[in-house]
């Protein structure tokens, strides 16, 4: 699974590893449908997917439906946004934050070689 137009990709326990391996920079939004702050973050994640198409794979993972990956990343609070570069976690933002904070994290890791 790779860049699909300009929308966030929905990850699962089954496709997570393969997707991470096939994309050099991935932003993963760990969320759940019952979580108010997660729903408030959704438009920001959609905007990031549009703005970074071709550069970053922006993805969402429902922690209730995919507990193994959430546990592997030790996600205890949601929303948690994790930036993964070359299969390694390089940044983590917990809680609802401004779009600028997510943008800065992505730019920092895109500029690093």
C-alpha positions, 0 to 999 in steps of 0.5 A, spaced: 500 500 500 502 506 497 500 513 496 493 513 494 490 519 491 491 524 497 487 521 502 489 518 509 491 510 508 487 506 513 492 501 516 490 494 519 494 489 524 495 485 517 498 490 512 502 495 517 509 492 517 508 491 509 506 498 508 511 501 513 517 497 509 514 500 502 514 507 504 520 511 507 516 516 511 509 515 514 505 519 519 500 514 523 494 517 526 492 512 532 485 513 533 478 511 535 471 512 533 469 514 540 474 519 541 472 526 541 479 529 540 481 524 535 475 526 531 477 533 531 484 531 529 481 528 523 481 534 518 488 536 520 490 529 518 486 529 511 489 536 510 496 533 511 495 527 506 493 532 501 499 537 502 504 531 503 502 527 497 508 524 494 512 525 500 509 522 506 504 516 506 499 519 511 495 513 515 490 512 520 490 506 524 483 504 529 486 502 535 480 498 537 480 494 531 488 493 531 490 492 538 496 488 536 500 494 532 497 499 538 500 495 543 507 494 539 507 502 539 505 502 546 500 507 544 496 508 551 493 515 549 489 517 543 490 521 539 497 519 538 501 521 531 507 517 530 512 519 524 516 513 522 522 514 517 525 508 514 521 503 519 523 506 525 519 511 529 522 518 529 517 522 532 511 522 537 505 527 538 500 525 543 494 529 544 490 534 540 495 539 537 495 544 532 497 543 525 503 546 525 506 541 530 505 535 525 507 540 520 514 541 523 515 534 525 514 532 518 518 537 515 524 536 520 524 528 518 523 530 510 529 535 511 534 530 514 538 525 509 
